[in-house]
Amino acid sequence: MRNNSFNIDYFSPTGLIGFWVLFIGLIFTGLMFYFVFFRLNENEDSYKDRERKKIEKENQKQRIARLYPKGKY
């Protein structure tokens, strides 16, 4: 029942298909390693996060100004 047109040796690591599967797997693993360990450690905020922080800083300045008003002393 062995079909001569389908050779399972193609899927071995030394075969044509097996080599490409291993090669693509290594590239995929490298990309995942890059995105998980290096890219996620960067501190880049989104536009909404930068706007939220700017608004919070303005609110903080207003609250501090209310605590220490500039009077005629």
N, CA, C and O atoms as a CHARMM CRD file, in Angstrom:
* protein
*
  292
    1    1 MET  N      0.83100  -1.19000   0.00000 PROA 1      0.00000
    2    1 MET  CA     0.00000   0.00000   0.00000 PROA 1      0.00000
    3    1 MET  C      0.87500   1.25300   0.00000 PROA 1      0.00000
    4    1 MET  O      0.37900   2.34800   0.26500 PROA 1      0.00000
    5    2 ARG  N      2.11400   1.11600  -0.28100 PROA 2      0.00000
    6    2 ARG  CA     2.99600   2.27200  -0.27500 PROA 2      0.00000
    7    2 ARG  C      2.93800   2.94700  -1.64100 PROA 2      0.00000
    8    2 ARG  O      3.12300   2.31400  -2.68000 PROA 2      0.00000
    9    3 ASN  N      2.67700   4.24200  -1.60500 PROA 3      0.00000
   10    3 ASN  CA     2.58800   5.01700  -2.83700 PROA 3      0.00000
   11    3 ASN  C      3.97000   5.57800  -3.14400 PROA 3      0.00000
   12    3 ASN  O      4.54200   6.27800  -2.30800 PROA 3      0.00000
   13    4 ASN  N      4.50900   5.29600  -4.29000 PROA 4      0.00000
   14    4 ASN  CA     5.85700   5.72500  -4.62800 PROA 4      0.00000
   15    4 ASN  C      5.95000   7.22000  -4.90000 PROA 4      0.00000
   16    4 ASN  O      7.04300   7.77800  -4.80600 PROA 4      0.00000
   17    5 SER  N      4.85700   7.88900  -5.23400 PROA 5      0.00000
   18    5 SER  CA     4.92100   9.31900  -5.51300 PROA 5      0.00000
   19    5 SER  C      4.98400  10.14500  -4.22800 PROA 5      0.00000
   20    5 SER  O      5.39900  11.30400  -4.25000 PROA 5      0.00000
   21    6 PHE  N      4.57400   9.55000  -3.11900 PROA 6      0.00000
   22    6 PHE  CA     4.61100  10.25700  -1.82300 PROA 6      0.00000
   23    6 PHE  C      5.73900   9.67500  -0.99400 PROA 6      0.00000
   24    6 PHE  O      5.61900   8.57900  -0.44600 PROA 6      0.00000
   25    7 ASN  N      6.82900  10.40800  -0.90300 PROA 7      0.00000
   26    7 ASN  CA     7.98800   9.95900  -0.14600 PROA 7      0.00000
   27    7 ASN  C      8.05200  10.73500   1.15800 PROA 7      0.00000
   28    7 ASN  O      8.16200  11.96100   1.15400 PROA 7      0.00000
   29    8 ILE  N      7.98500  10.02400   2.26500 PROA 8      0.00000
   30    8 ILE  CA     7.96000  10.67700   3.57200 PROA 8      0.00000
   31    8 ILE  C      9.31600  11.28200   3.93700 PROA 8      0.00000
   32    8 ILE  O      9.40700  12.06100   4.88500 PROA 8      0.00000
   33    9 ASP  N     10.35300  10.93600   3.20700 PROA 9      0.00000
   34    9 ASP  CA    11.67900  11.50100   3.47800 PROA 9      0.00000
   35    9 ASP  C     11.74800  12.98700   3.16000 PROA 9      0.00000
   36    9 ASP  O     12.66800  13.67000   3.60800 PROA 9      0.00000
   37   10 TYR  N     10.80000  13.49200   2.40300 PROA 10     0.00000
   38   10 TYR  CA    10.77600  14.92900   2.12400 PROA 10     0.00000
   39   10 TYR  C     10.53300  15.74400   3.39800 PROA 10     0.00000
   40   10 TYR  O     10.94500  16.90100   3.48700 PROA 10     0.00000
   41   11 PHE  N      9.86600  15.13800   4.37900 PROA 11     0.00000
   42   11 PHE  CA     9.52600  15.84800   5.61200 PROA 11     0.00000
   43   11 PHE  C     10.60300  15.73300   6.68200 PROA 11     0.00000
   44   11 PHE  O     10.44600  16.32600   7.75000 PROA 11     0.00000
   45   12 SER  N     11.66900  15.01300   6.45300 PROA 12     0.00000
   46   12 SER  CA    12.75700  14.90000   7.41900 PROA 12     0.00000
   47   12 SER  C     13.53100  16.23300   7.43900 PROA 12     0.00000
   48   12 SER  O     13.44800  17.00500   6.48400 PROA 12     0.00000
   49   13 PRO  N     14.26000  16.49700   8.48900 PROA 13     0.00000
   50   13 PRO  CA    14.99900  17.76700   8.55400 PROA 13     0.00000
   51   13 PRO  C     16.02300  17.94600   7.43300 PROA 13     0.00000
   52   13 PRO  O     16.40400  19.07300   7.12000 PROA 13     0.00000
   53   14 THR  N     16.46400  16.86000   6.83600 PROA 14     0.00000
   54   14 THR  CA    17.40500  16.98100   5.72400 PROA 14     0.00000
   55   14 THR  C     16.68400  17.02600   4.39100 PROA 14     0.00000
   56   14 THR  O     17.31300  17.26900   3.36100 PROA 14     0.00000
   57   15 GLY  N     15.37200  16.79700   4.38700 PROA 15     0.00000
   58   15 GLY  CA    14.60300  16.84700   3.15200 PROA 15     0.00000
   59   15 GLY  C     14.22500  18.26800   2.79600 PROA 15     0.00000
   60   15 GLY  O     14.43600  19.19700   3.57500 PROA 15     0.00000
   61   16 LEU  N     13.66300  18.42700   1.60700 PROA 16     0.00000
   62   16 LEU  CA    13.33200  19.76200   1.10400 PROA 16     0.00000
   63   16 LEU  C     12.23700  20.43400   1.93300 PROA 16     0.00000
   64   16 LEU  O     12.40700  21.57200   2.37100 PROA 16     0.00000
   65   17 ILE  N     11.14000  19.75800   2.14800 PROA 17     0.00000
   66   17 ILE  CA    10.02100  20.36500   2.89100 PROA 17     0.00000
   67   17 ILE  C     10.37600  20.52200   4.36800 PROA 17     0.00000
   68   17 ILE  O     10.04700  21.53700   4.98100 PROA 17     0.00000
   69   18 GLY  N     11.04100  19.53000   4.93800 PROA 18     0.00000
   70   18 GLY  CA    11.42600  19.59400   6.34200 PROA 18     0.00000
   71   18 GLY  C     12.37200  20.74700   6.62500 PROA 18     0.00000
   72   18 GLY  O     12.26800  21.40400   7.66100 PROA 18     0.00000
   73   19 PHE  N     13.30200  20.99300   5.69700 PROA 19     0.00000
   74   19 PHE  CA    14.22300  22.11600   5.86100 PROA 19     0.00000
   75   19 PHE  C     13.46400  23.43000   5.88800 PROA 19     0.00000
   76   19 PHE  O     13.73600  24.28300   6.73400 PROA 19     0.00000
   77   20 TRP  N     12.51900  23.60600   4.98000 PROA 20     0.00000
   78   20 TRP  CA    11.78700  24.87300   4.93800 PROA 20     0.00000
   79   20 TRP  C     10.86800  25.04300   6.14100 PROA 20     0.00000
   80   20 TRP  O     10.66800  26.16000   6.61900 PROA 20     0.00000
   81   21 VAL  N     10.30800  23.93200   6.63400 PROA 21     0.00000
   82   21 VAL  CA     9.48000  24.02200   7.84300 PROA 21     0.00000
   83   21 VAL  C     10.34200  24.46100   9.02500 PROA 21     0.00000
   84   21 VAL  O      9.93300  25.32600   9.80000 PROA 21     0.00000
   85   22 LEU  N     11.52000  23.87800   9.16700 PROA 22     0.00000
   86   22 LEU  CA    12.41500  24.28400  10.25100 PROA 22     0.00000
   87   22 LEU  C     12.87600  25.73300  10.08500 PROA 22     0.00000
   88   22 LEU  O     12.94000  26.47300  11.06700 PROA 22     0.00000
   89   23 PHE  N     13.19200  26.14200   8.87700 PROA 23     0.00000
   90   23 PHE  CA    13.65400  27.49700   8.61200 PROA 23     0.00000
   91   23 PHE  C     12.57200  28.52600   8.93700 PROA 23     0.00000
   92   23 PHE  O     12.84600  29.52600   9.60100 PROA 23     0.00000
   93   24 ILE  N     11.36100  28.28700   8.47900 PROA 24     0.00000
   94   24 ILE  CA    10.24400  29.20600   8.76900 PROA 24     0.00000
   95   24 ILE  C      9.94000  29.20600  10.26500 PROA 24     0.00000
   96   24 ILE  O      9.59900  30.25000  10.82000 PROA 24     0.00000
   97   25 GLY  N     10.05800  28.05900  10.92400 PROA 25     0.00000
   98   25 GLY  CA     9.85200  27.99000  12.37300 PROA 25     0.00000
   99   25 GLY  C     10.87200  28.80400  13.14000 PROA 25     0.00000
  100   25 GLY  O     10.53200  29.46400  14.12200 PROA 25     0.00000
  101   26 LEU  N     12.13300  28.76200  12.69600 PROA 26     0.00000
  102   26 LEU  CA    13.16300  29.56600  13.35800 PROA 26     0.00000
  103   26 LEU  C     12.92000  31.05900  13.17100 PROA 26     0.00000
  104   26 LEU  O     13.11300  31.84400  14.10000 PROA 26     0.00000
  105   27 ILE  N     12.50200  31.44700  11.98600 PROA 27     0.00000
  106   27 ILE  CA    12.19200  32.86600  11.74400 PROA 27     0.00000
  107   27 ILE  C     11.01100  33.30400  12.61000 PROA 27     0.00000
  108   27 ILE  O     11.05200  34.37400  13.21900 PROA 27     0.00000
  109   28 PHE  N      9.96900  32.49300  12.66900 PROA 28     0.00000
  110   28 PHE  CA     8.79200  32.81200  13.47500 PROA 28     0.00000
  111   28 PHE  C      9.16200  32.90100  14.95900 PROA 28     0.00000
  112   28 PHE  O      8.71000  33.80900  15.65700 PROA 28     0.00000
  113   29 THR  N      9.97400  31.97000  15.43800 PROA 29     0.00000
  114   29 THR  CA    10.40000  31.98700  16.83700 PROA 29     0.00000
  115   29 THR  C     11.21800  33.23600  17.13400 PROA 29     0.00000
  116   29 THR  O     11.05600  33.84500  18.19200 PROA 29     0.00000
  117   30 GLY  N     12.09000  33.62200  16.21700 PROA 30     0.00000
  118   30 GLY  CA    12.87700  34.83700  16.41000 PROA 30     0.00000
  119   30 GLY  C     12.00600  36.07600  16.46600 PROA 30     0.00000
  120   30 GLY  O     12.24100  36.96500  17.28500 PROA 30     0.00000
  121   31 LEU  N     11.00400  36.14500  15.60200 PROA 31     0.00000
  122   31 LEU  CA    10.09600  37.29600  15.62400 PROA 31     0.00000
  123   31 LEU  C      9.30700  37.36100  16.92700 PROA 31     0.00000
  124   31 LEU  O      9.14600  38.43800  17.50200 PROA 31     0.00000
  125   32 MET  N      8.81700  36.22400  17.39000 PROA 32     0.00000
  126   32 MET  CA     8.06600  36.21500  18.65000 PROA 32     0.00000
  127   32 MET  C      8.96800  36.61600  19.81600 PROA 32     0.00000
  128   32 MET  O      8.53700  37.34600  20.70800 PROA 32     0.00000
  129   33 PHE  N     10.21500  36.14500  19.81600 PROA 33     0.00000
  130   33 PHE  CA    11.16400  36.52800  20.85500 PROA 33     0.00000
  131   33 PHE  C     11.39100  38.03600  20.83900 PROA 33     0.00000
  132   33 PHE  O     11.44600  38.67100  21.89200 PROA 33     0.00000
  133   34 TYR  N     11.52200  38.61000  19.64200 PROA 34     0.00000
  134   34 TYR  CA    11.72500  40.05300  19.51600 PROA 34     0.00000
  135   34 TYR  C     10.52800  40.82700  20.06000 PROA 34     0.00000
  136   34 TYR  O     10.69600  41.76700  20.83800 PROA 34     0.00000
  137   35 PHE  N      9.32200  40.43600  19.65300 PROA 35     0.00000
  138   35 PHE  CA     8.13800  41.18800  20.07200 PROA 35     0.00000
  139   35 PHE  C      7.84400  41.00900  21.55700 PROA 35     0.00000
  140   35 PHE  O      7.37000  41.94900  22.19500 PROA 35     0.00000
  141   36 VAL  N      8.10700  39.84800  22.12300 PROA 36     0.00000
  142   36 VAL  CA     7.77300  39.62600  23.53000 PROA 36     0.00000
  143   36 VAL  C      8.80600  40.25100  24.44800 PROA 36     0.00000
  144   36 VAL  O      8.44400  40.90000  25.43000 PROA 36     0.00000
  145   37 PHE  N     10.09500  40.06900  24.14900 PROA 37     0.00000
  146   37 PHE  CA    11.10400  40.49100  25.11700 PROA 37     0.00000
  147   37 PHE  C     11.70100  41.86300  24.83300 PROA 37     0.00000
  148   37 PHE  O     12.14900  42.52700  25.76800 PROA 37     0.00000
  149   38 PHE  N     11.72400  42.31000  23.59900 PROA 38     0.00000
  150   38 PHE  CA    12.35700  43.59000  23.29300 PROA 38     0.00000
  151   38 PHE  C     11.34500  44.68100  22.98400 PROA 38     0.00000
  152   38 PHE  O     11.44400  45.77700  23.53400 PROA 38     0.00000
  153   39 ARG  N     10.39900  44.41800  22.14300 PROA 39     0.00000
  154   39 ARG  CA     9.45800  45.44900  21.69700 PROA 39     0.00000
  155   39 ARG  C      8.50500  45.87100  22.80200 PROA 39     0.00000
  156   39 ARG  O      8.15500  47.04700  22.90000 PROA 39     0.00000
  157   40 LEU  N      8.07800  44.92200  23.64300 PROA 40     0.00000
  158   40 LEU  CA     7.13300  45.27600  24.69900 PROA 40     0.00000
  159   40 LEU  C      7.78800  46.05500  25.82400 PROA 40     0.00000
  160   40 LEU  O      7.08800  46.68700  26.61600 PROA 40     0.00000
  161   41 ASN  N      9.10700  46.02800  25.91600 PROA 41     0.00000
  162   41 ASN  CA     9.79300  46.78300  26.95800 PROA 41     0.00000
  163   41 ASN  C      9.99000  48.24700  26.58700 PROA 41     0.00000
  164   41 ASN  O     10.38900  49.04600  27.43400 PROA 41     0.00000
  165   42 GLU  N      9.72100  48.61100  25.34600 PROA 42     0.00000
  166   42 GLU  CA     9.82700  50.00700  24.95200 PROA 42     0.00000
  167   42 GLU  C      8.68900  50.79400  25.58400 PROA 42     0.00000
  168   42 GLU  O      7.58900  50.27000  25.76000 PROA 42     0.00000
  169   43 ASN  N      8.94700  52.01600  25.91400 PROA 43     0.00000
  170   43 ASN  CA     7.96000  52.83300  26.60500 PROA 43     0.00000
  171   43 ASN  C      7.36200  53.84600  25.63200 PROA 43     0.00000
  172   43 ASN  O      7.59300  55.04900  25.75000 PROA 43     0.00000
  173   44 GLU  N      6.60200  53.35000  24.68400 PROA 44     0.00000
  174   44 GLU  CA     5.93500  54.22800  23.73500 PROA 44     0.00000
  175   44 GLU  C      4.45100  54.28200  24.07800 PROA 44     0.00000
  176   44 GLU  O      3.76700  53.25900  24.09600 PROA 44     0.00000
  177   45 ASP  N      3.96700  55.48400  24.34900 PROA 45     0.00000
  178   45 ASP  CA     2.56500  55.65000  24.69600 PROA 45     0.00000
  179   45 ASP  C      1.75000  55.93500  23.44000 PROA 45     0.00000
  180   45 ASP  O      2.25800  56.47900  22.46000 PROA 45     0.00000
  181   46 SER  N      0.48900  55.56000  23.49300 PROA 46     0.00000
  182   46 SER  CA    -0.39700  55.85300  22.37700 PROA 46     0.00000
  183   46 SER  C     -0.82800  57.31900  22.44400 PROA 46     0.00000
  184   46 SER  O     -0.56200  58.01300  23.42500 PROA 46     0.00000
  185   47 TYR  N     -1.49500  57.77500  21.38900 PROA 47     0.00000
  186   47 TYR  CA    -1.95000  59.16600  21.34000 PROA 47     0.00000
  187   47 TYR  C     -2.91400  59.45600  22.48600 PROA 47     0.00000
  188   47 TYR  O     -2.80600  60.49400  23.14000 PROA 47     0.00000
  189   48 LYS  N     -3.85600  58.54600  22.73200 PROA 48     0.00000
  190   48 LYS  CA    -4.83500  58.75900  23.79900 PROA 48     0.00000
  191   48 LYS  C     -4.16200  58.76800  25.16800 PROA 48     0.00000
  192   48 LYS  O     -4.55700  59.52900  26.05100 PROA 48     0.00000
  193   49 ASP  N     -3.15500  57.93100  25.34500 PROA 49     0.00000
  194   49 ASP  CA    -2.45700  57.90200  26.62200 PROA 49     0.00000
  195   49 ASP  C     -1.67200  59.18500  26.85200 PROA 49     0.00000
  196   49 ASP  O     -1.63600  59.69300  27.97300 PROA 49     0.00000
  197   50 ARG  N     -1.03800  59.72200  25.80100 PROA 50     0.00000
  198   50 ARG  CA    -0.32800  61.00000  25.94500 PROA 50     0.00000
  199   50 ARG  C     -1.30100  62.12600  26.27000 PROA 50     0.00000
  200   50 ARG  O     -1.00100  62.97900  27.10500 PROA 50     0.00000
  201   51 GLU  N     -2.46100  62.13900  25.62100 PROA 51     0.00000
  202   51 GLU  CA    -3.46600  63.17300  25.91000 PROA 51     0.00000
  203   51 GLU  C     -3.98500  63.04200  27.33200 PROA 51     0.00000
  204   51 GLU  O     -4.17300  64.04900  28.01300 PROA 51     0.00000
  205   52 ARG  N     -4.22100  61.80500  27.79700 PROA 52     0.00000
  206   52 ARG  CA    -4.70400  61.58700  29.14900 PROA 52     0.00000
  207   52 ARG  C     -3.68500  62.08100  30.17200 PROA 52     0.00000
  208   52 ARG  O     -4.05700  62.70600  31.16500 PROA 52     0.00000
  209   53 LYS  N     -2.41300  61.80700  29.93700 PROA 53     0.00000
  210   53 LYS  CA    -1.37000  62.26600  30.86100 PROA 53     0.00000
  211   53 LYS  C     -1.25600  63.77700  30.86600 PROA 53     0.00000
  212   53 LYS  O     -1.01200  64.38100  31.91000 PROA 53     0.00000
  213   54 LYS  N     -1.43400  64.40400  29.68000 PROA 54     0.00000
  214   54 LYS  CA    -1.37700  65.86200  29.60400 PROA 54     0.00000
  215   54 LYS  C     -2.53800  66.47900  30.38200 PROA 54     0.00000
  216   54 LYS  O     -2.34500  67.46700  31.09000 PROA 54     0.00000
  217   55 ILE  N     -3.71800  65.92200  30.26300 PROA 55     0.00000
  218   55 ILE  CA    -4.88600  66.42800  30.98500 PROA 55     0.00000
  219   55 ILE  C     -4.70700  66.23200  32.48500 PROA 55     0.00000
  220   55 ILE  O     -5.04800  67.11700  33.27000 PROA 55     0.00000
  221   56 GLU  N     -4.17500  65.08000  32.88900 PROA 56     0.00000
  222   56 GLU  CA    -3.93400  64.84000  34.31000 PROA 56     0.00000
  223   56 GLU  C     -2.92200  65.83000  34.87600 PROA 56     0.00000
  224   56 GLU  O     -3.07800  66.29900  36.00400 PROA 56     0.00000
  225   57 LYS  N     -1.90000  66.14800  34.11400 PROA 57     0.00000
  226   57 LYS  CA    -0.89400  67.11100  34.57800 PROA 57     0.00000
  227   57 LYS  C     -1.51000  68.50900  34.71900 PROA 57     0.00000
  228   57 LYS  O     -1.20300  69.22500  35.67200 PROA 57     0.00000
  229   58 GLU  N     -2.37600  68.90100  33.77700 PROA 58     0.00000
  230   58 GLU  CA    -3.05400  70.20100  33.88200 PROA 58     0.00000
  231   58 GLU  C     -3.96500  70.23500  35.09800 PROA 58     0.00000
  232   58 GLU  O     -4.00900  71.23400  35.81600 PROA 58     0.00000
  233   59 ASN  N     -4.69400  69.14700  35.33500 PROA 59     0.00000
  234   59 ASN  CA    -5.56600  69.09100  36.51400 PROA 59     0.00000
  235   59 ASN  C     -4.74800  69.15900  37.79300 PROA 59     0.00000
  236   59 ASN  O     -5.16200  69.79900  38.76000 PROA 59     0.00000
  237   60 GLN  N     -3.59700  68.50900  37.80900 PROA 60     0.00000
  238   60 GLN  CA    -2.73900  68.56900  38.97600 PROA 60     0.00000
  239   60 GLN  C     -2.24100  69.99200  39.22100 PROA 60     0.00000
  240   60 GLN  O     -2.19200  70.44200  40.36600 PROA 60     0.00000
  241   61 LYS  N     -1.87200  70.70000  38.15700 PROA 61     0.00000
  242   61 LYS  CA    -1.43100  72.09000  38.30500 PROA 61     0.00000
  243   61 LYS  C     -2.55500  72.96100  38.85100 PROA 61     0.00000
  244   61 LYS  O     -2.31100  73.83900  39.67900 PROA 61     0.00000
  245   62 GLN  N     -3.79400  72.72800  38.39200 PROA 62     0.00000
  246   62 GLN  CA    -4.92600  73.51100  38.89200 PROA 62     0.00000
  247   62 GLN  C     -5.18200  73.22400  40.36400 PROA 62     0.00000
  248   62 GLN  O     -5.46000  74.14400  41.13200 PROA 62     0.00000
  249   63 ARG  N     -5.09200  71.95600  40.77000 PROA 63     0.00000
  250   63 ARG  CA    -5.31400  71.61900  42.17700 PROA 63     0.00000
  251   63 ARG  C     -4.22300  72.22700  43.06100 PROA 63     0.00000
  252   63 ARG  O     -4.51200  72.69200  44.16300 PROA 63     0.00000
  253   64 ILE  N     -2.99700  72.22900  42.59900 PROA 64     0.00000
  254   64 ILE  CA    -1.91100  72.83900  43.36600 PROA 64     0.00000
  255   64 ILE  C     -2.10300  74.34800  43.44600 PROA 64     0.00000
  256   64 ILE  O     -1.82900  74.95100  44.48300 PROA 64     0.00000
  257   65 ALA  N     -2.57200  74.96900  42.35800 PROA 65     0.00000
  258   65 ALA  CA    -2.81000  76.41300  42.36400 PROA 65     0.00000
  259   65 ALA  C     -3.93000  76.77200  43.33800 PROA 65     0.00000
  260   65 ALA  O     -3.88600  77.83900  43.95000 PROA 65     0.00000
  261   66 ARG  N     -4.92500  75.91200  43.49400 PROA 66     0.00000
  262   66 ARG  CA    -5.99100  76.17800  44.46300 PROA 66     0.00000
  263   66 ARG  C     -5.48800  76.05000  45.89800 PROA 66     0.00000
  264   66 ARG  O     -5.97400  76.74900  46.78700 PROA 66     0.00000
  265   67 LEU  N     -4.53200  75.17600  46.12900 PROA 67     0.00000
  266   67 LEU  CA    -3.99900  75.01800  47.47500 PROA 67     0.00000
  267   67 LEU  C     -3.13500  76.21100  47.88200 PROA 67     0.00000
  268   67 LEU  O     -3.12200  76.60400  49.04800 PROA 67     0.00000
  269   68 TYR  N     -2.42600  76.77700  46.93000 PROA 68     0.00000
  270   68 TYR  CA    -1.52200  77.90000  47.22100 PROA 68     0.00000
  271   68 TYR  C     -1.89000  79.08800  46.34400 PROA 68     0.00000
  272   68 TYR  O     -1.21400  79.36400  45.35300 PROA 68     0.00000
  273   69 PRO  N     -2.96600  79.79700  46.70700 PROA 69     0.00000
  274   69 PRO  CA    -3.37300  80.93200  45.87700 PROA 69     0.00000
  275   69 PRO  C     -2.39900  82.10200  46.02400 PROA 69     0.00000
  276   69 PRO  O     -1.79400  82.30700  47.07700 PROA 69     0.00000
  277   70 LYS  N     -2.27100  82.84800  44.95400 PROA 70     0.00000
  278   70 LYS  CA    -1.42500  84.04600  44.97800 PROA 70     0.00000
  279   70 LYS  C     -2.29800  85.21700  45.40700 PROA 70     0.00000
  280   70 LYS  O     -3.17900  85.66100  44.67100 PROA 70     0.00000
  281   71 GLY  N     -2.03800  85.69800  46.59400 PROA 71     0.00000
  282   71 GLY  CA    -2.84300  86.80900  47.13100 PROA 71     0.00000
  283   71 GLY  C     -2.03000  88.09200  47.20600 PROA 71     0.00000
  284   71 GLY  O     -0.89700  88.16200  46.72900 PROA 71     0.00000
  285   72 LYS  N     -2.63200  89.10000  47.81500 PROA 72     0.00000
  286   72 LYS  CA    -1.97800  90.39900  47.97000 PROA 72     0.00000
  287   72 LYS  C     -1.29300  90.45400  49.33300 PROA 72     0.00000
  288   72 LYS  O     -1.77200  91.13700  50.23800 PROA 72     0.00000
  289   73 TYR  N     -0.21700  89.76600  49.48100 PROA 73     0.00000
  290   73 TYR  CA     0.50700  89.77300  50.75600 PROA 73     0.00000
  291   73 TYR  C      1.73400  90.57200  50.67300 PROA 73     0.00000
  292   73 TYR  O      2.46500  90.68500  51.65700 PROA 73     0.00000
